[in-house]
């Protein structure tokens, strides 16, 4: 604090020569600010000789961090230039130097982390060489890489601040135990995330169901899996729960079953019943989306209220909307056949005896 007060007192005694030095320092800051974009562009252009599109070069992950660095460098050089004219103490200069180093590390860490996102050119090239890696697994690995980058940057900053890492770890003591206990759930979720990517029960975009949730997977992170339900709400399910729960992946269906039971009146002649079954079977065989070897049209049960006919088959319409449309079409044709054959469905009737 005393050093800052001393610095302010020195400002009050500024001479003409010092004013000139200040103007030069301001000019240095302005020049670096003006040319920071061009310098950043030239540096990136040196590493991307084959890229001619200026817009793509400016979209590089390191373009903005380099701009920030050179703007900071201009300020830092200006402060160094003013150290002697304004009699800036070593303590203040030390603070400025550390601030410059820390901000530079953060900027470059952000640039490096931005290089490991799915849309970056580097990642696209890596993905092209590893076609056998699942997209969800690849994105999960990229997230881990980005976290590691920020952790390393954080450790470097802690070291710059003069904190001994070994002393810090040893000094955690009881606090370390508390942190460990608090991090158990996080570790479980992280392990659950690895289990999801190793077993691959689902991927982003899949339609899954796990009690009591059902919906489309939108993202898989370290801690949780984000699912958009059919009510259009978002549910974040912890990975530890998912890894211990039975999951139905409806997107993995190769075919879907159509099944219905028709209860026909008992007085229906067997000839009509057999003709109805044959026509329904022919109708199903004529449909393009139906697997012929899966068709079942059987008179399978004599019930008190009528004759039960089981109709069952598999269709290749696996997504819900097309399946519902296919089901509606089959039901409509079955009803037409019933009417053409003059067959009535049994009604649920009950006889009630009243005691006088």
C-alpha positions as CSV (number, residue, x, y, z in Angstrom):
1,X,0.0,0.0,0.0
2,X,2.9,2.4,0.9
3,X,4.4,1.7,-2.5
4,X,1.2,2.7,-4.3
5,X,1.0,5.9,-2.2
6,X,4.6,6.7,-3.1
7,X,3.8,6.0,-6.7
8,X,0.9,8.5,-6.6
9,X,3.2,11.1,-4.9
10,X,5.7,10.7,-7.7
11,X,3.0,11.3,-10.3
12,X,2.3,14.7,-8.7
13,X,5.9,15.7,-9.3
14,X,6.0,14.9,-13.1
15,X,8.4,17.0,-15.2
16,X,8.3,18.0,-18.9
17,X,10.7,15.1,-19.8
18,X,8.5,12.7,-17.9
19,X,5.4,13.9,-19.8
20,X,7.2,13.1,-23.1
21,X,8.1,9.6,-21.7
22,X,4.4,9.1,-20.8
23,X,3.3,10.1,-24.3
24,X,5.9,7.7,-25.8
25,X,4.5,4.9,-23.5
26,X,0.9,5.7,-24.7
27,X,2.1,5.6,-28.3
28,X,3.6,2.1,-27.6
29,X,0.3,0.9,-26.2
30,X,-1.6,2.3,-29.2
31,X,0.8,0.9,-31.8
32,X,0.6,-2.6,-30.2
33,X,-3.1,-2.3,-30.2
34,X,-3.3,-1.3,-33.8
35,X,-0.9,-3.9,-35.1
36,X,-1.9,-6.8,-32.7
37,X,-4.4,-8.1,-35.3
38,X,-1.9,-8.0,-38.1
39,X,0.9,-9.7,-36.0
40,X,-1.5,-12.4,-34.8
41,X,-2.6,-13.0,-38.5
42,X,1.0,-13.2,-39.7
43,X,2.0,-15.7,-37.0
44,X,-1.0,-18.0,-37.7
45,X,-0.4,-17.6,-41.4
46,X,3.1,-18.9,-40.9
47,X,1.7,-22.2,-39.6
48,X,-1.1,-22.4,-42.1
49,X,0.6,-21.8,-45.4
50,X,-2.0,-23.8,-47.4
51,X,-4.9,-21.7,-46.1
52,X,-5.7,-18.8,-48.4
53,X,-9.0,-17.7,-46.8
54,X,-8.4,-14.8,-44.5
55,X,-11.6,-15.5,-42.6
56,X,-10.6,-19.0,-41.8
57,X,-7.3,-17.8,-40.4
58,X,-9.1,-15.3,-38.2
59,X,-11.4,-18.1,-37.0
60,X,-8.3,-20.0,-35.7
61,X,-8.4,-20.8,-31.9
62,X,-5.2,-18.8,-31.3
63,X,-6.1,-15.7,-33.2
64,X,-7.9,-13.9,-30.4
65,X,-5.4,-15.1,-27.6
66,X,-2.5,-13.8,-29.7
67,X,-4.3,-10.4,-30.1
68,X,-4.9,-10.2,-26.4
69,X,-1.2,-11.2,-25.7
70,X,0.2,-8.5,-28.0
71,X,-2.2,-5.9,-26.5
72,X,-0.9,-6.9,-23.0
73,X,2.7,-6.9,-24.3
74,X,2.3,-3.3,-25.4
75,X,1.0,-2.3,-21.9
76,X,3.8,-4.2,-20.3
77,X,6.5,-2.7,-22.4
78,X,5.1,0.8,-21.8
79,X,5.2,0.2,-18.0
80,X,8.8,-1.1,-18.2
81,X,9.7,2.1,-20.3
82,X,8.1,4.3,-17.6
83,X,9.8,2.4,-14.7
84,X,12.8,4.7,-14.5
85,X,11.2,8.1,-15.5
86,X,8.4,7.6,-12.9
87,X,10.6,5.8,-10.4
88,X,8.3,2.8,-10.2
89,X,9.4,0.5,-7.4
90,X,10.5,-3.1,-8.0
91,X,7.5,-4.3,-5.9
92,X,5.0,-2.6,-8.3
93,X,6.9,-3.9,-11.3
94,X,6.9,-7.4,-9.8
95,X,3.1,-7.2,-9.5
96,X,2.7,-5.9,-13.0
97,X,5.0,-8.7,-14.3
98,X,3.0,-11.4,-12.6
99,X,-0.3,-10.0,-13.8
100,X,1.1,-10.0,-17.4
101,X,2.2,-13.6,-17.0
102,X,-1.0,-14.8,-15.5
103,X,-3.3,-13.1,-18.0
104,X,-1.0,-14.4,-20.9
105,X,-1.2,-18.0,-19.5
106,X,-5.0,-17.8,-19.3
107,X,-5.3,-16.4,-22.8
108,X,-3.1,-19.2,-24.3
109,X,-4.9,-21.9,-22.2
110,X,-8.2,-20.7,-23.7
111,X,-6.7,-20.8,-27.2
112,X,-5.2,-24.3,-26.7
113,X,-8.5,-25.5,-25.2
114,X,-10.4,-24.0,-28.1
115,X,-8.2,-26.1,-30.5
116,X,-9.8,-29.2,-29.0
117,X,-13.4,-28.6,-29.8
118,X,-15.4,-30.7,-32.4
119,X,-15.5,-27.9,-35.0
120,X,-11.8,-27.1,-35.0
121,X,-9.6,-28.0,-38.0
122,X,-7.1,-29.9,-35.8
123,X,-9.9,-32.1,-34.3
124,X,-11.4,-32.8,-37.7
125,X,-8.1,-34.0,-39.0
126,X,-7.7,-36.2,-35.9
127,X,-11.2,-37.6,-36.3
128,X,-10.5,-38.3,-40.0
129,X,-7.6,-40.5,-39.0
130,X,-9.6,-42.3,-36.3
131,X,-12.9,-43.2,-38.1
132,X,-13.4,-46.2,-35.8
133,X,-14.0,-43.9,-32.7
134,X,-17.6,-43.2,-31.7
135,X,-18.5,-39.5,-32.0
136,X,-19.7,-39.3,-28.4
137,X,-16.6,-41.0,-27.1
138,X,-14.4,-38.6,-29.1
139,X,-16.2,-35.6,-27.7
140,X,-15.9,-36.9,-24.2
141,X,-12.1,-37.3,-24.7
142,X,-11.9,-33.8,-26.0
143,X,-13.7,-32.5,-22.8
144,X,-11.1,-34.4,-20.7
145,X,-8.2,-32.8,-22.7
146,X,-9.7,-29.3,-22.2
147,X,-10.1,-29.9,-18.5
148,X,-6.5,-31.1,-18.2
149,X,-5.3,-28.0,-20.1
150,X,-7.0,-25.7,-17.6
151,X,-5.8,-27.7,-14.6
152,X,-2.2,-27.4,-15.9
153,X,-2.7,-23.6,-16.5
154,X,-4.1,-23.3,-13.0
155,X,-1.0,-25.1,-11.5
156,X,1.4,-22.9,-13.4
157,X,-0.4,-19.8,-12.1
158,X,-0.3,-21.1,-8.5
159,X,3.4,-21.6,-8.9
160,X,3.9,-18.1,-10.3
161,X,2.1,-16.7,-7.2
162,X,4.9,-18.3,-5.2
163,X,2.8,-21.1,-3.7
164,X,4.7,-24.4,-3.2
165,X,2.5,-27.2,-4.6
166,X,4.0,-29.9,-2.4
167,X,3.4,-27.7,0.7
168,X,-0.1,-26.9,-0.5
169,X,-0.9,-30.6,-0.8
170,X,0.6,-31.4,2.5
171,X,-1.2,-28.5,4.2
172,X,-4.6,-29.6,3.1
173,X,-4.9,-32.0,6.0
174,X,-8.4,-32.4,7.2
175,X,-9.5,-30.0,4.5
176,X,-8.2,-32.5,2.0
177,X,-10.3,-35.3,3.6
178,X,-13.4,-33.1,3.4
179,X,-12.7,-32.3,-0.2
180,X,-12.2,-36.0,-1.0
181,X,-15.5,-36.9,0.6
182,X,-17.3,-34.1,-1.2
183,X,-15.8,-35.2,-4.5
184,X,-17.0,-38.8,-4.2
185,X,-20.2,-38.1,-6.1
186,X,-18.2,-36.3,-8.8
187,X,-15.8,-39.3,-9.1
188,X,-18.8,-41.7,-9.3
189,X,-20.4,-39.6,-12.1
190,X,-17.1,-39.4,-13.9
191,X,-16.6,-43.2,-13.7
192,X,-20.2,-43.5,-14.8
193,X,-19.4,-41.4,-17.9
194,X,-16.5,-43.7,-18.8
195,X,-18.8,-46.7,-18.4
196,X,-21.3,-45.1,-20.8
197,X,-18.6,-44.6,-23.4
198,X,-17.0,-48.0,-23.0
199,X,-20.3,-50.0,-23.0
200,X,-22.0,-47.6,-25.5
201,X,-25.6,-48.3,-24.4
202,X,-26.5,-45.1,-26.2
203,X,-25.1,-42.1,-28.0
204,X,-26.1,-38.5,-28.6
205,X,-29.3,-38.4,-30.7
206,X,-30.6,-41.8,-29.4
207,X,-34.1,-42.2,-28.1
208,X,-33.7,-43.9,-24.6
209,X,-36.0,-44.9,-21.8
210,X,-35.0,-45.4,-18.2
211,X,-37.5,-45.2,-15.4
212,X,-39.0,-42.6,-15.0
213,X,-37.5,-40.7,-17.9
214,X,-37.8,-41.1,-21.7
215,X,-36.5,-38.9,-24.5
216,X,-33.6,-37.9,-26.8
217,X,-30.0,-37.8,-25.6
218,X,-28.7,-34.2,-26.3
219,X,-25.3,-34.3,-24.5
220,X,-23.0,-36.5,-22.3
221,X,-20.8,-34.6,-19.9
222,X,-18.4,-35.6,-17.1
223,X,-21.2,-35.3,-14.5
224,X,-24.4,-36.0,-16.2
225,X,-26.3,-36.9,-19.4
226,X,-28.8,-34.4,-20.8
227,X,-32.0,-35.8,-22.1
228,X,-34.8,-33.9,-23.8
229,X,-38.1,-35.5,-22.9
230,X,-41.1,-35.7,-25.3
231,X,-42.7,-33.0,-23.2
232,X,-39.8,-30.8,-24.5
233,X,-38.3,-30.5,-21.0
234,X,-34.6,-31.1,-20.2
235,X,-33.5,-33.7,-17.6
236,X,-29.9,-33.9,-16.4
237,X,-29.4,-37.4,-15.1
238,X,-26.2,-38.1,-13.1
239,X,-24.0,-40.7,-14.9
240,X,-23.6,-42.7,-11.7
241,X,-27.4,-43.4,-11.8
242,X,-27.4,-44.2,-15.5
243,X,-24.5,-46.7,-15.1
244,X,-26.5,-48.6,-12.5
245,X,-29.9,-48.5,-14.3
246,X,-31.4,-50.7,-17.0
247,X,-31.7,-48.6,-20.2
248,X,-34.0,-49.2,-23.2
249,X,-32.5,-47.8,-26.4
250,X,-35.4,-47.5,-28.8
251,X,-33.1,-46.1,-31.5
252,X,-31.3,-49.5,-31.7
253,X,-34.5,-51.3,-32.8
254,X,-34.2,-53.1,-36.2
255,X,-37.9,-53.8,-36.3
256,X,-41.0,-53.1,-34.2
257,X,-43.8,-55.4,-33.3
258,X,-47.5,-54.8,-34.2
259,X,-49.9,-56.8,-32.1
260,X,-53.6,-56.8,-31.5
261,X,-56.3,-59.1,-30.2
262,X,-59.8,-59.1,-31.8
263,X,-62.7,-60.7,-29.9
264,X,-65.2,-61.8,-32.5
265,X,-68.8,-62.8,-31.7
266,X,-69.3,-66.5,-30.8
267,X,-72.0,-67.1,-33.4
268,X,-69.6,-66.2,-36.3
269,X,-69.4,-69.1,-38.7
270,X,-66.0,-70.8,-38.8
271,X,-65.9,-70.4,-42.6
272,X,-66.1,-66.6,-42.2
273,X,-63.5,-66.6,-39.5
274,X,-61.1,-68.6,-41.6
275,X,-61.7,-66.4,-44.6
276,X,-61.1,-63.3,-42.4
277,X,-57.9,-64.7,-41.1
278,X,-56.7,-65.5,-44.7
279,X,-57.5,-62.0,-45.9
280,X,-55.7,-60.4,-43.0
281,X,-52.7,-62.5,-43.6
282,X,-52.6,-61.7,-47.3
283,X,-53.0,-58.0,-46.5
284,X,-50.0,-58.1,-44.2
285,X,-47.9,-60.0,-46.7
286,X,-48.6,-57.4,-49.4
287,X,-47.3,-54.5,-47.2
288,X,-43.7,-53.6,-48.0
289,X,-42.7,-52.8,-44.4
290,X,-43.9,-56.1,-42.9
291,X,-41.6,-59.0,-42.4
292,X,-43.4,-62.0,-43.9
293,X,-41.9,-64.6,-41.7
294,X,-43.2,-62.8,-38.6
295,X,-46.9,-62.7,-39.5
296,X,-49.2,-64.5,-37.1
297,X,-53.0,-64.5,-37.6
298,X,-54.4,-67.3,-35.4
299,X,-57.7,-68.2,-33.7
300,X,-56.0,-68.7,-30.4
301,X,-58.6,-68.6,-27.6
302,X,-62.3,-69.3,-26.9
303,X,-63.5,-66.9,-24.3
304,X,-66.7,-66.4,-22.5
305,X,-67.5,-63.3,-24.5
306,X,-66.3,-64.4,-27.9
307,X,-63.6,-65.9,-30.2
308,X,-60.2,-64.3,-29.8
309,X,-58.0,-63.8,-32.9
310,X,-54.4,-62.9,-32.4
311,X,-52.8,-60.7,-35.1
312,X,-49.1,-60.1,-34.8
313,X,-46.2,-59.1,-37.1
314,X,-43.0,-57.0,-37.2
315,X,-42.6,-53.8,-39.2
316,X,-39.4,-52.0,-40.2
317,X,-41.0,-48.6,-39.2
318,X,-39.0,-48.2,-36.0
319,X,-39.3,-44.5,-35.2
320,X,-42.4,-43.7,-33.2
321,X,-44.2,-41.4,-35.7
322,X,-43.8,-43.8,-38.7
323,X,-44.8,-46.8,-36.5
324,X,-48.0,-45.1,-35.4
325,X,-48.8,-44.3,-39.0
326,X,-48.2,-47.9,-40.0
327,X,-50.3,-49.2,-37.1
328,X,-53.2,-46.9,-38.1
329,X,-53.0,-48.1,-41.7
330,X,-53.1,-51.8,-40.6
331,X,-56.0,-51.2,-38.2
332,X,-58.0,-49.4,-40.9
333,X,-57.6,-52.3,-43.4
334,X,-58.5,-54.9,-40.7
335,X,-61.7,-52.9,-40.0
336,X,-62.5,-52.8,-43.7
337,X,-62.1,-56.6,-44.0
338,X,-64.4,-57.1,-40.9
339,X,-67.1,-55.0,-42.6
340,X,-66.7,-56.7,-45.9
341,X,-67.0,-60.1,-44.3
342,X,-69.9,-58.9,-42.2
343,X,-68.2,-60.0,-39.0
344,X,-69.0,-58.2,-35.7
345,X,-66.7,-57.8,-32.8
346,X,-68.0,-59.1,-29.5
347,X,-69.3,-56.7,-26.9
348,X,-68.4,-57.0,-23.2
349,X,-71.8,-58.0,-21.8
350,X,-72.7,-58.9,-18.3
351,X,-75.9,-60.3,-16.8
352,X,-77.0,-58.8,-13.6
353,X,-79.5,-60.7,-11.4
354,X,-81.6,-58.6,-9.1
355,X,-83.1,-60.2,-6.0
356,X,-86.6,-59.2,-5.1
